Each structure stands twice: as C-alpha cells, then as structure tokens.
C-alpha cells in the first residue's frame, strides 16, 4: 500500500515550520548560526515536499 508521497510531504511541512521558527529566532537573537540552521531546515523541507509530489505523480 502506497502513501502517495504523503509521508514525505508531511515531513517537508514539519521541516519548513521548524526551519522558519529557527530562522526567526536567529533573527530575533542575532544568532547567524541559528538562522543558517533554519534556512537549511526550510530547504530540506522543500526537497521533501518535492519528493512527495513526485511520488504522488508516479502513483496515479
């Protein structure tokens, strides 16, 4: 049974939210490493979202 990419998309959303929070915290505290960590998490989330879309397209 396939999840049609749902798990990847859910992970992607989680990472994008976590990344945005870290990015905002880094801005508020003037912490460049936390901002960079947040941007990395957001990018990872975007990739996972794209993987989920690809899996969904291939399972139709």
C-alpha distance matrix in Angstrom:
0.0 3.8 6.7 9.0 11.5 12.2 12.7 15.1 16.9 17.4 18.8 20.9 22.4 23.3 25.0 26.8 28.2 29.1 30.8 32.7 34.0 35.2 36.7 38.6 39.7 41.0 42.9 44.4 45.4 46.4 44.0 43.1 40.8 38.7 38.6 37.4 34.7 33.6 33.6 31.5 28.9 28.9 28.5 25.6 24.0 24.7 23.1 19.8 19.9 20.5 17.6 15.3 17.0 16.7 12.9 12.9 15.5 13.8 10.6 13.1
3.8 0.0 3.8 5.4 7.8 9.0 10.0 11.8 13.5 14.5 16.0 17.7 19.3 20.5 22.0 23.6 25.2 26.4 27.7 29.6 31.2 32.3 33.6 35.6 36.9 38.0 39.8 41.5 42.6 43.4 41.2 40.0 37.8 35.8 35.5 34.3 31.8 30.6 30.3 28.3 25.8 25.6 25.0 22.3 20.6 21.1 19.5 16.4 16.3 16.7 13.9 11.5 13.3 13.0 9.2 9.3 12.1 10.8 7.9 10.7
6.7 3.8 0.0 3.8 5.4 5.5 6.8 9.1 10.3 11.0 12.9 14.6 15.8 17.1 18.9 20.4 21.8 23.1 24.6 26.3 27.8 29.1 30.5 32.2 33.6 34.9 36.6 38.1 39.4 40.3 38.2 37.2 35.2 33.0 32.6 31.6 29.1 27.6 27.5 25.8 23.1 22.7 22.5 19.9 17.8 18.4 17.4 14.0 13.6 14.7 12.4 9.3 11.4 12.1 8.8 8.2 11.8 11.6 9.1 11.5
9.0 5.4 3.8 0.0 3.8 5.5 8.1 9.1 9.5 11.5 13.5 14.2 15.6 17.6 19.0 19.9 21.7 23.4 24.4 25.9 27.9 29.3 30.1 32.0 33.7 34.8 36.2 38.0 39.5 40.1 38.1 36.9 35.1 33.0 32.3 31.2 29.0 27.4 26.8 25.2 22.8 21.9 21.4 19.2 17.1 16.9 15.8 13.0 11.9 12.3 10.3 7.2 8.2 8.9 5.8 4.4 8.0 8.3 6.1 8.3
11.5 7.8 5.4 3.8 0.0 3.8 5.6 5.4 6.3 8.7 10.1 10.6 12.5 14.4 15.5 16.5 18.6 20.1 20.9 22.5 24.6 25.8 26.6 28.6 30.3 31.2 32.8 34.6 36.0 36.5 34.5 33.2 31.3 29.3 28.6 27.4 25.2 23.7 23.1 21.5 19.1 18.3 17.7 15.4 13.4 13.4 12.3 9.2 8.5 9.2 7.1 3.9 6.3 7.4 4.9 5.2 8.8 9.4 8.7 11.1
12.2 9.0 5.5 5.5 3.8 0.0 3.8 5.5 5.1 6.0 8.6 9.7 10.5 12.3 14.2 15.2 16.6 18.3 19.7 21.0 22.7 24.3 25.4 27.0 28.6 30.0 31.5 33.0 34.5 35.4 33.5 32.6 30.8 28.4 27.8 27.1 24.7 22.9 22.8 21.5 18.6 17.8 18.0 15.8 13.1 13.8 13.5 10.1 9.0 11.0 9.7 6.1 8.5 10.7 8.6 7.8 11.6 12.8 11.5 13.3
12.7 10.0 6.8 8.1 5.6 3.8 0.0 3.8 5.5 5.1 6.2 8.5 10.0 10.6 12.3 14.2 15.5 16.5 18.1 20.0 21.3 22.5 24.0 25.9 27.0 28.3 30.2 31.6 32.8 33.7 31.5 30.7 28.6 26.3 26.1 25.3 22.6 21.1 21.4 19.7 16.6 16.6 16.9 14.1 11.9 13.5 12.8 9.1 9.3 11.8 9.9 7.3 10.6 12.3 10.2 10.7 14.3 14.9 13.9 16.3
15.1 11.8 9.1 9.1 5.4 5.5 3.8 0.0 3.8 5.4 5.1 6.1 8.7 9.9 10.5 12.1 14.3 15.2 16.0 18.1 20.0 20.8 21.9 24.1 25.5 26.3 28.1 30.0 31.1 31.7 29.4 28.3 26.2 24.2 23.7 22.6 20.1 18.8 18.5 16.7 14.0 13.8 13.6 10.8 8.9 10.1 9.1 5.3 6.2 8.4 6.6 4.9 8.6 10.0 8.8 10.1 13.2 14.0 13.9 16.4
16.9 13.5 10.3 9.5 6.3 5.1 5.5 3.8 0.0 3.8 5.4 4.9 6.2 8.6 9.8 10.4 12.4 14.2 15.0 16.4 18.4 19.8 20.6 22.5 24.2 25.3 26.7 28.5 30.0 30.7 28.8 27.7 26.2 23.9 23.0 22.3 20.1 18.1 17.8 16.7 13.9 12.7 13.1 11.1 8.2 8.8 9.2 6.0 4.5 7.6 7.5 4.9 7.4 10.2 9.8 9.8 12.8 14.6 14.5 16.2
17.4 14.5 11.0 11.5 8.7 6.0 5.1 5.4 3.8 0.0 3.8 5.3 5.2 6.3 8.7 9.9 10.8 12.3 14.1 15.5 16.8 18.5 19.9 21.3 22.7 24.3 25.9 27.2 28.6 29.7 27.9 27.3 25.6 22.9 22.5 22.2 19.6 17.5 18.0 17.0 13.7 13.1 14.3 12.2 9.0 10.9 11.7 8.4 7.7 11.2 11.0 8.5 11.1 13.9 13.0 12.8 16.2 17.8 17.2 18.9
18.8 16.0 12.9 13.5 10.1 8.6 6.2 5.1 5.4 3.8 0.0 3.8 5.5 5.1 6.2 8.6 10.0 10.5 12.0 14.2 15.4 16.3 18.0 19.9 21.0 22.1 24.1 25.6 26.7 27.6 25.4 24.7 22.6 20.2 20.0 19.4 16.6 15.0 15.6 14.1 10.8 11.0 12.1 9.3 6.9 9.7 10.0 6.7 7.7 11.1 10.5 9.3 12.4 14.5 13.8 14.6 17.8 18.9 18.8 21.0
20.9 17.7 14.6 14.2 10.6 9.7 8.5 6.1 4.9 5.3 3.8 0.0 3.8 5.4 5.2 6.1 8.6 9.8 10.3 12.1 14.2 15.2 16.0 18.2 19.8 20.6 22.2 24.1 25.4 26.0 24.0 22.9 21.3 19.0 18.2 17.5 15.3 13.3 13.1 12.0 9.0 8.2 9.0 7.0 3.7 6.1 7.2 4.8 4.9 8.5 9.1 8.4 10.8 13.1 13.5 14.2 16.8 18.4 18.9 20.7
22.4 19.3 15.8 15.6 12.5 10.5 10.0 8.7 6.2 5.2 5.5 3.8 0.0 3.8 5.5 5.1 6.2 8.6 9.7 10.6 12.4 14.3 15.2 16.5 18.3 19.8 21.1 22.5 24.2 25.2 23.6 23.0 21.8 19.0 18.0 18.1 16.0 13.3 13.7 13.5 10.2 8.8 10.8 9.8 6.1 8.0 10.4 8.4 7.2 10.9 12.2 10.7 12.5 15.5 15.8 15.7 18.4 20.5 20.7 22.0
23.3 20.5 17.1 17.6 14.4 12.3 10.6 9.9 8.6 6.3 5.1 5.4 3.8 0.0 3.8 5.5 5.2 6.1 8.4 10.0 10.7 12.3 14.1 15.5 16.5 18.2 20.0 21.1 22.4 23.7 21.9 21.6 20.0 17.1 16.8 17.1 14.4 12.0 13.4 12.9 9.2 9.1 11.6 10.0 7.2 10.3 12.1 10.0 10.1 13.8 14.3 13.2 15.6 18.3 18.1 18.4 21.4 23.1 23.0 24.8
25.0 22.0 18.9 19.0 15.5 14.2 12.3 10.5 9.8 8.7 6.2 5.2 5.5 3.8 0.0 3.8 5.4 5.0 5.8 8.4 9.8 10.3 11.8 14.0 15.0 16.0 18.0 19.7 20.7 21.4 19.3 18.7 16.9 14.3 13.9 13.7 11.0 8.9 10.0 9.2 5.5 5.9 8.4 6.8 4.7 8.3 10.0 8.7 9.7 12.9 13.6 13.5 15.9 18.1 18.4 19.3 21.9 23.5 23.9 25.9
26.8 23.6 20.4 19.9 16.5 15.2 14.2 12.1 10.4 9.9 8.6 6.1 5.1 5.5 3.8 0.0 3.8 5.5 5.0 6.1 8.6 9.9 10.3 12.1 14.1 15.1 16.3 18.2 19.8 20.3 18.8 18.0 17.0 14.3 13.0 13.2 11.4 8.4 8.7 9.3 6.2 4.2 7.4 7.6 4.9 7.1 10.0 9.7 9.4 12.4 14.2 14.0 15.5 18.1 19.1 19.5 21.7 23.8 24.5 26.0
28.2 25.2 21.8 21.7 18.6 16.6 15.5 14.3 12.4 10.8 10.0 8.6 6.2 5.2 5.4 3.8 0.0 3.8 5.4 5.2 6.3 8.7 9.8 10.6 12.3 14.2 15.4 16.5 18.3 19.5 18.3 18.2 17.4 14.2 13.3 14.4 12.5 9.2 10.7 11.8 8.6 7.4 11.0 11.1 8.5 10.8 13.7 12.9 12.4 15.8 17.4 16.7 18.2 21.1 21.8 21.9 24.3 26.5 26.8 28.2
29.1 26.4 23.1 23.4 20.1 18.3 16.5 15.2 14.2 12.3 10.5 9.8 8.6 6.1 5.0 5.5 3.8 0.0 3.8 5.5 5.2 6.3 8.6 10.0 10.6 12.2 14.3 15.3 16.4 17.7 15.9 16.1 14.7 11.4 11.4 12.4 9.8 7.2 9.7 10.2 6.9 7.5 11.1 10.6 9.1 12.2 14.5 13.6 14.2 17.4 18.5 18.2 20.3 22.8 23.3 23.8 26.4 28.2 28.6 30.3
30.8 27.7 24.6 24.4 20.9 19.7 18.1 16.0 15.0 14.1 12.0 10.3 9.7 8.4 5.8 5.0 5.4 3.8 0.0 3.8 5.4 5.1 6.0 8.5 9.7 10.4 12.2 14.1 15.2 15.7 13.9 13.4 12.2 9.3 8.5 9.1 7.1 3.8 5.9 7.1 4.6 4.7 8.3 8.9 8.2 10.6 13.0 13.2 13.9 16.5 18.0 18.4 20.2 22.4 23.4 24.2 26.4 28.2 29.1 30.7
32.7 29.6 26.3 25.9 22.5 21.0 20.0 18.1 16.4 15.5 14.2 12.1 10.6 10.0 8.4 6.1 5.2 5.5 3.8 0.0 3.8 5.5 5.0 6.1 8.5 9.7 10.5 12.2 14.1 14.8 13.9 13.7 13.6 10.5 8.8 10.6 9.7 5.9 7.4 9.9 8.0 6.6 10.3 11.8 10.4 12.0 15.1 15.4 15.3 17.9 20.0 20.0 21.2 23.8 25.1 25.4 27.5 29.7 30.5 31.8
34.0 31.2 27.8 27.9 24.6 22.7 21.3 20.0 18.4 16.8 15.4 14.2 12.4 10.7 9.8 8.6 6.3 5.2 5.4 3.8 0.0 3.8 5.4 5.2 6.1 8.5 9.9 10.4 12.1 13.7 12.8 13.6 13.3 9.7 9.2 11.7 10.2 7.1 9.9 12.0 9.9 9.7 13.4 14.2 13.0 15.2 18.0 17.9 18.0 21.0 22.7 22.5 24.1 26.7 27.6 27.9 30.3 32.4 32.9 34.3
35.2 32.3 29.1 29.3 25.8 24.3 22.5 20.8 19.8 18.5 16.3 15.2 14.3 12.3 10.3 9.9 8.7 6.3 5.1 5.5 3.8 0.0 3.8 5.4 5.0 6.0 8.5 9.7 10.3 11.5 9.7 10.3 9.6 5.9 6.1 8.5 6.9 4.6 8.1 9.9 8.6 9.5 12.7 13.5 13.3 15.6 17.9 18.2 19.0 21.6 23.1 23.5 25.2 27.5 28.4 29.2 31.5 33.3 34.1 35.8
36.7 33.6 30.5 30.1 26.6 25.4 24.0 21.9 20.6 19.9 18.0 16.0 15.2 14.1 11.8 10.3 9.8 8.6 6.0 5.0 5.4 3.8 0.0 3.8 5.5 5.1 6.3 8.7 10.0 10.1 9.1 8.8 9.3 6.4 4.2 7.1 7.3 4.5 6.4 9.4 9.2 9.0 11.8 13.6 13.6 15.1 17.7 18.6 19.1 21.3 23.2 23.9 25.2 27.4 28.8 29.5 31.4 33.4 34.5 36.0
38.6 35.6 32.2 32.0 28.6 27.0 25.9 24.1 22.5 21.3 19.9 18.2 16.5 15.5 14.0 12.1 10.6 10.0 8.5 6.1 5.2 5.4 3.8 0.0 3.8 5.4 5.0 6.1 8.6 9.6 9.8 10.7 11.9 8.8 7.1 10.6 10.9 8.1 10.0 13.1 12.5 11.9 15.0 16.9 16.2 17.6 20.6 21.3 21.3 23.7 25.9 26.1 27.2 29.8 31.1 31.5 33.4 35.7 36.6 37.8
39.7 36.9 33.6 33.7 30.3 28.6 27.0 25.5 24.2 22.7 21.0 19.8 18.3 16.5 15.0 14.1 12.3 10.6 9.7 8.5 6.1 5.0 5.5 3.8 0.0 3.8 5.4 5.0 6.0 8.1 7.8 9.9 10.5 7.2 7.3 10.9 10.6 8.8 11.6 14.1 13.4 13.8 17.0 18.2 18.0 19.9 22.5 23.0 23.4 26.0 27.7 28.0 29.5 32.0 33.0 33.6 35.8 37.8 38.6 40.1
41.0 38.0 34.9 34.8 31.2 30.0 28.3 26.3 25.3 24.3 22.1 20.6 19.8 18.2 16.0 15.1 14.2 12.2 10.4 9.7 8.5 6.0 5.1 5.4 3.8 0.0 3.8 5.5 5.3 5.5 4.5 6.1 7.3 4.8 4.5 8.2 8.8 8.0 10.2 12.7 13.1 13.7 16.2 17.8 18.2 19.9 22.2 23.2 23.9 26.1 27.9 28.6 30.1 32.2 33.5 34.4 36.3 38.2 39.3 40.9
42.9 39.8 36.6 36.2 32.8 31.5 30.2 28.1 26.7 25.9 24.1 22.2 21.1 20.0 18.0 16.3 15.4 14.3 12.2 10.5 9.9 8.5 6.3 5.0 5.4 3.8 0.0 3.8 5.5 5.0 6.5 7.6 10.1 8.3 6.6 10.2 11.7 10.3 11.6 14.7 15.3 15.0 17.5 19.7 19.8 20.9 23.6 24.8 25.1 27.1 29.3 30.0 31.0 33.3 34.9 35.5 37.2 39.4 40.6 41.9
44.4 41.5 38.1 38.0 34.6 33.0 31.6 30.0 28.5 27.2 25.6 24.1 22.5 21.1 19.7 18.2 16.5 15.3 14.1 12.2 10.4 9.7 8.7 6.1 5.0 5.5 3.8 0.0 3.8 5.7 7.8 10.3 12.4 10.2 9.6 13.4 14.2 12.7 14.7 17.7 17.7 17.6 20.4 22.3 22.1 23.5 26.3 27.2 27.3 29.7 31.8 32.1 33.3 35.8 37.2 37.6 39.5 41.8 42.7 43.9
45.4 42.6 39.4 39.5 36.0 34.5 32.8 31.1 30.0 28.6 26.7 25.4 24.2 22.4 20.7 19.8 18.3 16.4 15.2 14.1 12.1 10.3 10.0 8.6 6.0 5.3 5.5 3.8 0.0 3.8 5.4 8.8 10.6 9.0 9.6 13.0 13.7 13.2 15.5 17.9 18.2 18.8 21.4 23.0 23.3 25.0 27.4 28.2 28.9 31.2 33.0 33.6 35.1 37.3 38.5 39.3 41.3 43.3 44.2 45.7
46.4 43.4 40.3 40.1 36.5 35.4 33.7 31.7 30.7 29.7 27.6 26.0 25.2 23.7 21.4 20.3 19.5 17.7 15.7 14.8 13.7 11.5 10.1 9.6 8.1 5.5 5.0 5.7 3.8 0.0 3.8 6.3 9.1 8.7 8.5 11.5 13.2 13.1 14.6 17.1 18.1 18.7 20.7 22.7 23.4 24.7 27.0 28.3 29.0 30.9 32.8 33.8 35.1 37.1 38.6 39.5 41.3 43.2 44.5 46.0
44.0 41.2 38.2 38.1 34.5 33.5 31.5 29.4 28.8 27.9 25.4 24.0 23.6 21.9 19.3 18.8 18.3 15.9 13.9 13.9 12.8 9.7 9.1 9.8 7.8 4.5 6.5 7.8 5.4 3.8 0.0 3.8 5.6 5.5 6.4 8.8 10.1 10.8 12.6 14.5 15.6 16.8 18.7 20.2 21.3 23.0 24.8 26.0 27.2 29.1 30.7 31.8 33.4 35.1 36.5 37.7 39.5 41.2 42.5 44.3
43.1 40.0 37.2 36.9 33.2 32.6 30.7 28.3 27.7 27.3 24.7 22.9 23.0 21.6 18.7 18.0 18.2 16.1 13.4 13.7 13.6 10.3 8.8 10.7 9.9 6.1 7.6 10.3 8.8 6.3 3.8 0.0 3.8 5.5 5.0 6.1 8.6 9.8 10.5 12.3 14.2 15.3 16.5 18.3 19.9 21.1 22.7 24.4 25.6 27.1 28.7 30.2 31.6 33.1 34.7 36.1 37.7 39.3 40.8 42.6
40.8 37.8 35.2 35.1 31.3 30.8 28.6 26.2 26.2 25.6 22.6 21.3 21.8 20.0 16.9 17.0 17.4 14.7 12.2 13.6 13.3 9.6 9.3 11.9 10.5 7.3 10.1 12.4 10.6 9.1 5.6 3.8 0.0 3.8 5.4 5.0 6.1 8.6 9.8 10.5 12.3 14.2 15.3 16.4 18.3 20.0 21.2 22.5 24.3 25.9 27.0 28.6 30.4 31.7 33.0 34.6 36.3 37.6 39.1 41.2
38.7 35.8 33.0 33.0 29.3 28.4 26.3 24.2 23.9 22.9 20.2 19.0 19.0 17.1 14.3 14.3 14.2 11.4 9.3 10.5 9.7 5.9 6.4 8.8 7.2 4.8 8.3 10.2 9.0 8.7 5.5 5.5 3.8 0.0 3.8 5.4 4.9 6.1 8.6 9.8 10.5 12.3 14.2 15.2 16.4 18.4 20.0 20.9 22.4 24.4 25.7 26.8 28.6 30.3 31.4 32.8 34.8 36.3 37.4 39.4
38.6 35.5 32.6 32.3 28.6 27.8 26.1 23.7 23.0 22.5 20.0 18.2 18.0 16.8 13.9 13.0 13.3 11.4 8.5 8.8 9.2 6.1 4.2 7.1 7.3 4.5 6.6 9.6 9.6 8.5 6.4 5.0 5.4 3.8 0.0 3.8 5.4 5.0 6.2 8.7 9.9 10.6 12.4 14.2 15.3 16.6 18.6 20.0 21.0 22.8 24.5 25.7 27.1 28.8 30.4 31.6 33.2 35.0 36.3 38.1
37.4 34.3 31.6 31.2 27.4 27.1 25.3 22.6 22.3 22.2 19.4 17.5 18.1 17.1 13.7 13.2 14.4 12.4 9.1 10.6 11.7 8.5 7.1 10.6 10.9 8.2 10.2 13.4 13.0 11.5 8.8 6.1 5.0 5.4 3.8 0.0 3.8 5.3 5.1 6.2 8.7 9.9 10.6 12.3 14.2 15.3 16.6 18.4 19.9 21.2 22.7 24.4 25.8 27.1 28.8 30.3 31.8 33.3 34.9 36.8
34.7 31.8 29.1 29.0 25.2 24.7 22.6 20.1 20.1 19.6 16.6 15.3 16.0 14.4 11.0 11.4 12.5 9.8 7.1 9.7 10.2 6.9 7.3 10.9 10.6 8.8 11.7 14.2 13.7 13.2 10.1 8.6 6.1 4.9 5.4 3.8 0.0 3.8 5.5 5.1 6.3 8.7 9.9 10.5 12.3 14.4 15.5 16.5 18.4 20.1 21.1 22.6 24.5 25.8 27.0 28.6 30.5 31.8 33.1 35.2
33.6 30.6 27.6 27.4 23.7 22.9 21.1 18.8 18.1 17.5 15.0 13.3 13.3 12.0 8.9 8.4 9.2 7.2 3.8 5.9 7.1 4.6 4.5 8.1 8.8 8.0 10.3 12.7 13.2 13.1 10.8 9.8 8.6 6.1 5.0 5.3 3.8 0.0 3.8 5.4 5.1 6.2 8.6 9.8 10.5 12.4 14.4 15.3 16.4 18.5 20.0 21.0 22.6 24.5 25.7 26.9 28.8 30.5 31.6 33.5
33.6 30.3 27.5 26.8 23.1 22.8 21.4 18.5 17.8 18.0 15.6 13.1 13.7 13.4 10.0 8.7 10.7 9.7 5.9 7.4 9.9 8.1 6.4 10.0 11.6 10.2 11.6 14.7 15.5 14.6 12.6 10.5 9.8 8.6 6.2 5.1 5.5 3.8 0.0 3.8 5.5 5.1 6.2 8.6 9.8 10.6 12.5 14.3 15.2 16.7 18.5 19.9 21.1 22.7 24.5 25.7 27.2 28.9 30.5 32.2
31.5 28.3 25.8 25.2 21.5 21.5 19.7 16.7 16.7 17.0 14.1 12.0 13.5 12.9 9.2 9.3 11.8 10.2 7.1 9.9 12.0 9.9 9.4 13.1 14.1 12.7 14.7 17.7 17.9 17.1 14.5 12.3 10.5 9.8 8.7 6.2 5.1 5.4 3.8 0.0 3.8 5.4 5.1 6.1 8.6 9.9 10.7 12.3 14.2 15.4 16.6 18.4 20.1 21.2 22.7 24.4 25.9 27.2 28.8 30.9
28.9 25.8 23.1 22.8 19.1 18.6 16.6 14.0 13.9 13.7 10.8 9.0 10.2 9.2 5.5 6.2 8.6 6.9 4.6 8.0 9.9 8.6 9.2 12.5 13.4 13.1 15.3 17.7 18.2 18.1 15.6 14.2 12.3 10.5 9.9 8.7 6.3 5.1 5.5 3.8 0.0 3.8 5.4 5.0 6.1 8.7 9.9 10.5 12.2 14.3 15.2 16.4 18.4 19.9 21.0 22.4 24.4 25.8 27.0 29.0
28.9 25.6 22.7 21.9 18.3 17.8 16.6 13.8 12.7 13.1 11.0 8.2 8.8 9.1 5.9 4.2 7.4 7.5 4.7 6.6 9.7 9.5 9.0 11.9 13.8 13.7 15.0 17.6 18.8 18.7 16.8 15.3 14.2 12.3 10.6 9.9 8.7 6.2 5.1 5.4 3.8 0.0 3.8 5.4 5.0 6.3 8.8 9.8 10.4 12.4 14.3 15.2 16.6 18.5 20.0 21.0 22.7 24.6 25.9 27.5
28.5 25.0 22.5 21.4 17.7 18.0 16.9 13.6 13.1 14.3 12.1 9.0 10.8 11.6 8.4 7.4 11.0 11.1 8.3 10.3 13.4 12.7 11.8 15.0 17.0 16.2 17.5 20.4 21.4 20.7 18.7 16.5 15.3 14.2 12.4 10.6 9.9 8.6 6.2 5.1 5.4 3.8 0.0 3.8 5.3 5.0 6.3 8.7 9.8 10.7 12.5 14.3 15.4 16.7 18.5 20.0 21.3 22.8 24.6 26.4
25.6 22.3 19.9 19.2 15.4 15.8 14.1 10.8 11.1 12.2 9.3 7.0 9.8 10.0 6.8 7.6 11.1 10.6 8.9 11.8 14.2 13.5 13.6 16.9 18.2 17.8 19.7 22.3 23.0 22.7 20.2 18.3 16.4 15.2 14.2 12.3 10.5 9.8 8.6 6.1 5.0 5.4 3.8 0.0 3.8 5.5 5.2 6.2 8.6 9.9 10.6 12.4 14.3 15.4 16.6 18.4 20.1 21.2 22.7 24.9
24.0 20.6 17.8 17.1 13.4 13.1 11.9 8.9 8.2 9.0 6.9 3.7 6.1 7.2 4.7 4.9 8.5 9.1 8.2 10.4 13.0 13.3 13.6 16.2 18.0 18.2 19.8 22.1 23.3 23.4 21.3 19.9 18.3 16.4 15.3 14.2 12.3 10.5 9.8 8.6 6.1 5.0 5.3 3.8 0.0 3.8 5.4 5.1 6.1 8.6 9.8 10.5 12.3 14.2 15.3 16.4 18.4 20.1 21.1 23.0
24.7 21.1 18.4 16.9 13.4 13.8 13.5 10.1 8.8 10.9 9.7 6.1 8.0 10.3 8.3 7.1 10.8 12.2 10.6 12.0 15.2 15.6 15.1 17.6 19.9 19.9 20.9 23.5 25.0 24.7 23.0 21.1 20.0 18.4 16.6 15.3 14.4 12.4 10.6 9.9 8.7 6.3 5.0 5.5 3.8 0.0 3.8 5.5 5.0 6.2 8.7 9.9 10.6 12.4 14.3 15.3 16.6 18.6 20.1 21.6
23.1 19.5 17.4 15.8 12.3 13.5 12.8 9.1 9.2 11.7 10.0 7.2 10.4 12.1 10.0 10.0 13.7 14.5 13.0 15.1 18.0 17.9 17.7 20.6 22.5 22.2 23.6 26.3 27.4 27.0 24.8 22.7 21.2 20.0 18.6 16.6 15.5 14.4 12.5 10.7 9.9 8.8 6.3 5.2 5.4 3.8 0.0 3.8 5.4 5.1 6.2 8.6 9.8 10.5 12.4 14.2 15.4 16.6 18.5 20.5
19.8 16.4 14.0 13.0 9.2 10.1 9.1 5.3 6.0 8.4 6.7 4.8 8.4 10.0 8.7 9.7 12.9 13.6 13.2 15.4 17.9 18.2 18.6 21.3 23.0 23.2 24.8 27.2 28.2 28.3 26.0 24.4 22.5 20.9 20.0 18.4 16.5 15.3 14.3 12.3 10.5 9.8 8.7 6.2 5.1 5.5 3.8 0.0 3.8 5.4 5.0 6.2 8.7 9.8 10.5 12.3 14.3 15.4 16.6 18.8
19.9 16.3 13.6 11.9 8.5 9.0 9.3 6.2 4.5 7.7 7.7 4.9 7.2 10.1 9.7 9.4 12.4 14.2 13.9 15.3 18.0 19.0 19.1 21.3 23.4 23.9 25.1 27.3 28.9 29.0 27.2 25.6 24.3 22.4 21.0 19.9 18.4 16.4 15.2 14.2 12.2 10.4 9.8 8.6 6.1 5.0 5.4 3.8 0.0 3.8 5.4 5.1 6.3 8.7 10.0 10.6 12.5 14.4 15.5 17.1
20.5 16.7 14.7 12.3 9.2 11.0 11.8 8.4 7.6 11.2 11.1 8.5 10.9 13.8 12.9 12.4 15.8 17.4 16.5 17.9 21.0 21.6 21.3 23.7 26.0 26.1 27.1 29.7 31.2 30.9 29.1 27.1 25.9 24.4 22.8 21.2 20.1 18.5 16.7 15.4 14.3 12.4 10.7 9.9 8.6 6.2 5.1 5.4 3.8 0.0 3.8 5.3 5.0 6.2 8.6 9.7 10.6 12.4 14.3 15.8
17.6 13.9 12.4 10.3 7.1 9.7 9.9 6.6 7.5 11.0 10.5 9.1 12.2 14.3 13.6 14.2 17.4 18.5 18.0 20.0 22.7 23.1 23.2 25.9 27.7 27.9 29.3 31.8 33.0 32.8 30.7 28.7 27.0 25.7 24.5 22.7 21.1 20.0 18.5 16.6 15.2 14.3 12.5 10.6 9.8 8.7 6.2 5.0 5.4 3.8 0.0 3.8 5.4 5.0 6.2 8.5 9.9 10.6 12.4 14.7
15.3 11.5 9.3 7.2 3.9 6.1 7.3 4.9 4.9 8.5 9.3 8.4 10.7 13.2 13.5 14.0 16.7 18.2 18.4 20.0 22.5 23.5 23.9 26.1 28.0 28.6 30.0 32.1 33.6 33.8 31.8 30.2 28.6 26.8 25.7 24.4 22.6 21.0 19.9 18.4 16.4 15.2 14.3 12.4 10.5 9.9 8.6 6.2 5.1 5.3 3.8 0.0 3.8 5.4 5.1 6.1 8.7 10.0 10.7 12.7
17.0 13.3 11.4 8.2 6.3 8.5 10.6 8.6 7.4 11.1 12.4 10.8 12.5 15.6 15.9 15.5 18.2 20.3 20.2 21.2 24.1 25.2 25.2 27.2 29.5 30.1 31.0 33.3 35.1 35.1 33.4 31.6 30.4 28.6 27.1 25.8 24.5 22.6 21.1 20.1 18.4 16.6 15.4 14.3 12.3 10.6 9.8 8.7 6.3 5.0 5.4 3.8 0.0 3.8 5.5 5.0 6.2 8.7 10.0 11.1
16.7 13.0 12.1 8.9 7.4 10.7 12.3 10.0 10.2 13.9 14.5 13.1 15.5 18.3 18.1 18.1 21.1 22.8 22.4 23.8 26.7 27.5 27.4 29.8 32.0 32.2 33.3 35.8 37.3 37.1 35.1 33.1 31.7 30.3 28.8 27.1 25.8 24.5 22.7 21.2 19.9 18.5 16.7 15.4 14.2 12.4 10.5 9.8 8.7 6.2 5.0 5.4 3.8 0.0 3.8 5.4 5.1 6.3 8.7 10.4
12.9 9.2 8.8 5.8 4.9 8.6 10.2 8.8 9.8 13.0 13.8 13.5 15.8 18.1 18.4 19.1 21.8 23.3 23.4 25.1 27.6 28.4 28.8 31.1 33.0 33.5 34.9 37.2 38.5 38.6 36.5 34.7 33.0 31.4 30.4 28.8 27.0 25.7 24.5 22.7 21.0 20.0 18.5 16.6 15.3 14.3 12.4 10.5 10.0 8.6 6.2 5.1 5.5 3.8 0.0 3.8 5.5 5.2 6.2 8.9
12.9 9.3 8.2 4.4 5.2 7.8 10.7 10.1 9.8 12.8 14.6 14.2 15.7 18.4 19.3 19.5 21.9 23.8 24.2 25.4 27.9 29.2 29.5 31.5 33.6 34.4 35.5 37.6 39.3 39.5 37.7 36.1 34.6 32.8 31.6 30.3 28.6 26.9 25.7 24.4 22.4 21.0 20.0 18.4 16.4 15.3 14.2 12.3 10.6 9.7 8.5 6.1 5.0 5.4 3.8 0.0 3.8 5.5 5.3 6.6
15.5 12.1 11.8 8.0 8.8 11.6 14.3 13.2 12.8 16.2 17.8 16.8 18.4 21.4 21.9 21.7 24.3 26.4 26.4 27.5 30.3 31.5 31.4 33.4 35.8 36.3 37.2 39.5 41.3 41.3 39.5 37.7 36.3 34.8 33.2 31.8 30.5 28.8 27.2 25.9 24.4 22.7 21.3 20.1 18.4 16.6 15.4 14.3 12.5 10.6 9.9 8.7 6.2 5.1 5.5 3.8 0.0 3.8 5.5 5.6
13.8 10.8 11.6 8.3 9.4 12.8 14.9 14.0 14.6 17.8 18.9 18.4 20.5 23.1 23.5 23.8 26.5 28.2 28.2 29.7 32.4 33.3 33.4 35.7 37.8 38.2 39.4 41.8 43.3 43.2 41.2 39.3 37.6 36.3 35.0 33.3 31.8 30.5 28.9 27.2 25.8 24.6 22.8 21.2 20.1 18.6 16.6 15.4 14.4 12.4 10.6 10.0 8.7 6.3 5.2 5.5 3.8 0.0 3.8 5.6
10.6 7.9 9.1 6.1 8.7 11.5 13.9 13.9 14.5 17.2 18.8 18.9 20.7 23.0 23.9 24.5 26.8 28.6 29.1 30.5 32.9 34.1 34.5 36.6 38.6 39.3 40.6 42.7 44.2 44.5 42.5 40.8 39.1 37.4 36.3 34.9 33.1 31.6 30.5 28.8 27.0 25.9 24.6 22.7 21.1 20.1 18.5 16.6 15.5 14.3 12.4 10.7 10.0 8.7 6.2 5.3 5.5 3.8 0.0 3.8
13.1 10.7 11.5 8.3 11.1 13.3 16.3 16.4 16.2 18.9 21.0 20.7 22.0 24.8 25.9 26.0 28.2 30.3 30.7 31.8 34.3 35.8 36.0 37.8 40.1 40.9 41.9 43.9 45.7 46.0 44.3 42.6 41.2 39.4 38.1 36.8 35.2 33.5 32.2 30.9 29.0 27.5 26.4 24.9 23.0 21.6 20.5 18.8 17.1 15.8 14.7 12.7 11.1 10.4 8.9 6.6 5.6 5.6 3.8 0.0
